[in-house]
C-alpha cells in the first residue's frame, strides 16, 4: 500500500460526529475511487491497521468486511487483502479524463435545453423569511395552527391508512370538488371538478402549462414588469419572450399583438398584477379573450392572491369571462393558507384535461394525499372562508400601517403607489436613484426589499422598491421603516445630498 496515502489515513476525528469505522471506510473507498490505491495493491492486515491507527481490531475487521462485501477488495487465503483486480484503474482513468477534458468542463456535455435553466432568477432560490419587507409572504404567524392540528387529529382518529397511500394523479377527488365549488362561488370560474388538476405549487402549474402549450421558439406575451417565475417557466420551455408594458389598466393586447404578431399565448395576472398591483380593466380583459379566439391561442391566468382586495369584492376571473374555453387558470393555497404547504391547482379547458393529467404524472405523479385531505376538510368545514375573511381585515390594517408610517417618517423620499390588492406596495424613489443599490444597502441592515428593476424583462421603469406588509405587525413595520429611513438618508448623503 502506498506509504504517503497510508500516513494520511491516520488522521481520525476521535471526538467527531462520525464513527471511527465510518471514517476509515470512507478513506479507503475514497483512495480507491481516486486512484491512490490501484487494483492489486496489498492492504495491511486488520492487526496492522488497528495498531497503526490506535483503533480496535473489531473496527478494522468491520471496515474490511464492508469493503469486501461491496466489491472494493478481495481476500486471498494465506496472502492478505488486496484492492480488487476487477475494478477499473481509476488512476489511469483520471489521467485520461484530465487530458481530454473540455475547456468549459461538464456543462458542455449537457443537453441544449439545460442552458435555458441557467437564466432562472437567483431571487427564486431564496426561501421566504419573515424579514421586513419580504414580498408575497402571508401572515404565517397568524395562521390558526391549533385548528389545523385538530383537523389533522380528527383525520387520524378516523383511520390514517387510506391517507398514507396514493390518490388520483389529478388530485384527491373530494378536494378537486371543493376547489371547484370555491372557485365558482368566489372567483366566478366556470368549471367542473374534472377540470381541476392538483399540482405542487403554482410554479409547477406554470411549468406544466408552458410545456404543453408551447413549441420551442414560439412567441409568448408576458407582462413587463412581471413575475420572475413565469418568465423562468417560459424560457425553460424555449419560448421567445414578448415583453408587453403594463399600464394602469393592465396588459394592452393591442400593443402586444402589434409588437409580437406571431404570439399565440399570453401569461397574465389580471386581478392583481405582479408587481404593480393594477387590475386589468374589463375592456382589456375582453380584448385579450377575443385575441385568443382569433389566434386560436391560449391565456394562462395566474390568480395568485386575488382574495386580498381591500375595496369591494374580488373581480371576476378572466377564466369566468371566457367561459373556460381558452384560459388555463392557476391558483394556489400558498397565500390563503401558508407557502410551505406547496399545494396549488390548475383549472384546465376540457379538451386538454387528459394531457395535463399525463404531464402531472410525468412531473411527479401526485401531491401528498394527507395534505390534500386536510385542505379538503379545511374548505368544506368552512375554515378557509373564515380564515380568508380574517386575513383580509388583518392585511388591510397592516397596509394602512405601512402607508401611515412611510408618510410620517420618509414622505419626501418614497412615494407609495395606492393599490387595492395584494400583500405589498410599490414605493417610487427619486428618479435619478438606483433601486438595486438601495436594496443592497437595506439588505445589509437586515431588511429584504425587492427593487422593481429586478422584475423588469426589457422595460426600464423609474426606480422603485416593493414593500411587503403581509407578515409584519405594525410594530415590525414601524421598526423596518425607521431602518429604511436611515438607509435612505445614508444613500442620499453618499450621493452628495439633494434628492
N, C-alpha and C positions, 0 to 999 in steps of 0.2 A: 504494500500500500504506500502511495507517495507520502513521504515524511512531512512535506510542507503542509499538505492538507490535514494530515493526522494531527499535527501540532495545533492547528486552528480548531480542531474538534474538541479540544479540552476546555474551551471557553463556555461553560454552562452557567445558567442563572439558577442558583440554588434557592433563591427566595422569590423567584418569578411566579407568574400565574400558570405557566405551562409545566407539565410533569417532566421529570428528567428523562424518562424513557421516550416521551414525545419529542423532546429536544434532540436527543441522539438520533432517533429515527428520521426526523426531518433533515438533519445534517447529512446523513448517509444518502437519502434519496436525492437531496439537492446536489450532492457531489457527483452522483451517478448521472443525473439528468443534465448536468452542466459539462460533463466530460472530464472532471477532475479525477474521477475513478472510471477506468475503462474496462471493457469486457475482458475477463480473465484475471484481473487484479485480485491478489490474495488479501483477505481481510484478517485482522487479528483474531485470536480465539476469544471466546467470551471471558475467559480468565484474564487474558492480557488486556482486553478492553476495559473490564471492570477495574483492574489495578491502575491502569493509566488514567482513567477519569475519576477514580475515587468513588465509584458507584457500586451497588450490589450486583453480584453475578446474575441474580434473577432478572434484574433490569436489563443487563446486557443480553441475556438469553431471549427475553421478550422481543427486543429490537431485532435480533437475527431471525427469530421465528416469523415475525411480521414481514420482514424483508423477503424471506423465502416464500412465504405464502403468496405474496403479491408478484413474485417472479423476478425480483431485483437481484437476488443472489441464489446460489445453489451450493449445497454441501457435498464434498467428496469424502466418503468414509476413509478415515485414516490420514487424510491430507489437509483438510481445513475447509474454510468457507471462501467462495470466490464470487466476484461480480459475474452475473450470468453471461455466458457466451451467446445466448440467444437474443440479447439486446443489441440494438444498433450502436455503433460507435458514436456517441453523442459529441465527443470532442471533435471528431472528423467532420460531423455534420455541421457543427457550429462554425468551423473554419470555412466550409463551403458556403454557408449562408452569408457569412460576413463578406466573403469575396464577391458574391453576386447580388448583394442586397441593393435594391433600387435606391436612388438618391432620396426620394421622399418617403421611404420606409413602407410600412404595412398599408398605409392609407391608399397607396397607388393600386393595391390589389382589390379594393372594394368595388362593388357594383356602382355604376354611374349614378343610379338613383340615390345612393348613400350620400352623395355630395349635397343633395338638397336638404339634408338634415343638419348640415354644418352651419346653416344660416338661422337656425332657431334662436330666438332672442334669449340671451342669458338670464334675463329677468324671469323667464318662465321656470327656471330651475330653483328659484328662491322660495323656500317654504313660507307659508303665511304665518307671520309672527305678530303678536299683539303689541306692535310698536307704533306710536303715533307717527305718521298719519297714513298707515298702510291702507291701500285701496282694496275695495271688493271684499273686505273682511267683515262678516256679520258679528253680532254681539254674542260670541260663543260663551262668555261668562254668564250671560243671562238666559242661556238655554235651560229648559226645565229638565235637568238631568235626572231628578228624582222621579218624575213622571215617566221618562224614557226607561228608567230602571224597572218601574212597576210593570210597564208593558212587557219588558223582557221576561220578568219573573212569571207573569201570567202565561206567557207562551211556553216557558219551560215547564210550568206546572201542568199544562195540557199535554205534555209529551213532546220532547225535542227531537225524537228520532227522525220524523219527516223533515225537520228543519235543517238537518245536517247533510241531507242528500242533495241531488241535483233537481233543478226545476227546468221549465222550458227555456231554450236558448233566447227566445224573445223576452223572457222575464216571467216572474211569478204571476199567474193568471189573475188572481184577485187584486194584486197591486196594479196591473195594467187597467183593470176595470175601474179601480178607484181613481187612478190618474185621469182616465178619460172623463169620468163624471166631474172631477175637479176642474179640468180644463174647459169643459163645455159650460160650466156654471160661471167660472171666474175669469176665463180668458176668451170666451166666445169661439173656442176651437170647434171645428166640425170634424168629428172622428168617431170611430168605434174602438173598443179595446184591442181588436185585432190589428189596428194600425199603430199601436204603441209598442216600441221596442226599448227595453231597458238596457242602458249602457253604463260603463264605468266612468262617469263624469261627462260633462258637456264636451270636453276636448275630444274624447273618443267618438262622440256623436258627430262632431265636425269632421273628424278624420275619416270615419266611415262614409259620410255623405260625399265628401270631396273625392274619395277613391271611386265611388260608384257613379258619380255624375260627371266626371271629367276624364278626358283623354289627355295624355301628355301634350303640352303645347297649347291647350285650349286657353282662350282669354276668359278671365273672370273679373267681374266688377266687385270691388270691395271698398268700404268706407275709408276715407283718409282725413283725419287720423282714425285709427281703429284698434281692434283687439289684437294683440300680437299672436294669440293662439290661433285665430282664424287665418292670419297671414302665414303662420308656420304650417298649418294643415294644407293650405293651398299650394305653397311652394313645395312641400313634400310630395304632393300629388302631381307635380310637374306643370302646374298652371302658370300662365303668363298673367301677372297681376295687373289689373286695370284699376289704378287708384283714382277714385272719384271724390272730389272735395265735398265735405259735408257742411251744409248751411243750417240755419236755424230751423228749417222745415225738413231736415234730414237729407238723405241722398236724393239728388235730382236725376232721374233716369234719363231725361233728355240729354243732359250733359254727358252722362256716362255712355249712352248709345252712340252719340256722335264721335266721342273720342275713341271708343273701342267697339266698332261695328261688328266685330266677329264674336263678341261675348254672347254666351247663352246661359250663364249662371251668374247670379248676384248673391252676395252674402251681406246681410244687413242686421242691425239691431234697431228695429223701427220704434219700439215702445220706449226704450231708454238707451239712446245711442251712447256707446262707449268710445271715447271718454268724455264727450262734450255734454252728454245728458239731454240732448234735444229729443223731442218726439216727432217722428215723421208725420207730416201733415196728411190729411185724408186724400187730398189731390195727388200728392206724390205717391201714396200707397196704391191708389187705384191705377195711376200711370205705370207703376212698376209691375203690377199684376198684368196689365194689358200688354206691356213689353214682353213678359214671359210667354204669354199666349201667342203673340205674333212671332216670336223667335222659336216657338216650340221648345222653350227652355225651362229653367228651374230657379227657384229662390230658396235660399237657406235662411230661415228666420231664427236668430239667436236671441231668445227671450230670457235672459239670464237673471233679471231681478225686477221684472215689471210689477210685482206685487207691492213694491215700496214706492208708491206715489203719494205725495203729501197734499194734493189738492184734487178733489173729485175721485172718481173711480178709475182704475186702470183702463186704458183704451183697449178696444177690441184688437185681438191679434190679427196680423196680416193673413195668417192661415185661415182664420174665420171669414175674412172678407173674400178670400179666394175660393172658399168652399172646399179646401183640402185637395185641390187638383194639382197644383204646381209648386206648392210650398212644402218644404221639409222643415218642420218645427222642432227646435231643440230647446228643451227646458231642463232645469236642474234643481236638486234639493240642497245644493251647496250653500245658497244664500238664505233660503227659508228655514233650513234646519242647521246643518253645520258642514264645513268643507271636508272634514275628514271622512265623512260618510261615503264619498265618491260614488254616489248614485245619481243618474240623470236619465233622461228619456228622449226618444226621437219619435215624433208623430209623422208617419210616412204615407204618402199617397198610395192608394190601394194597389195600383198596377206594379209597384216596386217593393211591396212588403216582403215577399219571399226573398228577393235579392238582399235586402237589408238584414234579414234574419240569417241568411247564409254568411254574409260578411261578419255578422256578430259572432257566429260560430268560429270562424277562422281567427278572429281577433281575440278570442278568449272564452268562447262558448257561453258563459253566463256570469252575472254578478252573484255574490254570495246570497244564498237563499235566506238565511236567517235575517240579515239586514232588510231584505225586501219584505219579509213578512212583518217585521216590526214597523216599517214605514206604512205598510198597508193598514195595520191596526191604528197607527197614529192618524191616518187620514180618515178612516171610516168611523172612528170613535169621536171625531170632531176636534181632536187635539191640534191638528195642523191649522185649521181655520182660526181657532182662538189664539194660537201662538203667533200667526202672521199678523192678526189684528193688534196684538200687544206689541210686537216688534215695530209695526208701522208707527204707533204712538211714540215708542221709545226713540226711534230714529228721527222722527220729526223734532223731538225735544233736543236731541244731540245736534241735529242740523242747525237749529236756531241758536244753540250754544256756540257753535263754530262761527256763525255769522256775527253774533253779538261780540264775541271775544276778538275776532280779527278786526272788526270795526272799531273796537276800543283800543287795541294795542298797536296795530300796524295798518291803519286805514290809508296811509299815504303810499304804501309800498305794494300791497296786494289788493287787487280789485276782484272780489268774489263774483262769479257769474251765477245769477239766480237759476236754479234748476229745481224742478218739482219732482224729480225721480232720483233713485239710486242711493248709493252709500258713500258717495264722495262728491266734492265740488271742485270746479276749476277756479284757481286763483291766478289772475293775469298779473305779470310782473312788468316793470318799466320796459319799454320796447327795445332798449339797447342792452339789456341784461342777457346773460346766458343761463337758461334754466337748468342745464345739466351741471354747470359749475355750482349753482346754488344748492342743487340736490345733493351733490357730493359733500359740500360743507355741512349740510344738515345731517347727512348720514354719519359724519364724524362726531356729531353731537347726540347721537342716539335716536335720531328721527329716521323714518323711512318715507321719503316723499318722491313720487314719480314725476319726472319732468315731462311735459307734454311732447317735447321734441323726440323722446324715445318712442312715442306711439305713432309717429308720422311715417307713412310709407314713402311718399315723394313730396308731399305738400310741405311748405315752410310756413308755419304759423308764428305769431308773436309768442315770446317766451311766457310760459305758464307752469304752475305746479298743480298736481292733483292732490287734494287733501281729503283723505278718508276719515269719516267720523263714526262709522257704524259700531266699532268695538270699543269706543272710548267715552267714558262718562264725562260730564262737564269739568270735573277737577283735572282729569288727564288731558282734556282738550286745552284747558287754560294753561297748564304747565307746558304742553307742547307748543302752543302759540308763543309763550314767553321765550322759550328756547329758540324758536324760529325767528322771533324779533331780533334776538341777539345775533343770530347768523346773518340776517339781512343787514343789520347795522354794520357788522364787520365787513360784509361784501361791499357795501356802499363806500365805506372808508377806504378799503383797498383799491377801489376804482377811482379814488380821488374826490369823494364827496358827490354832492348833487344827487340826481335821481339814479 
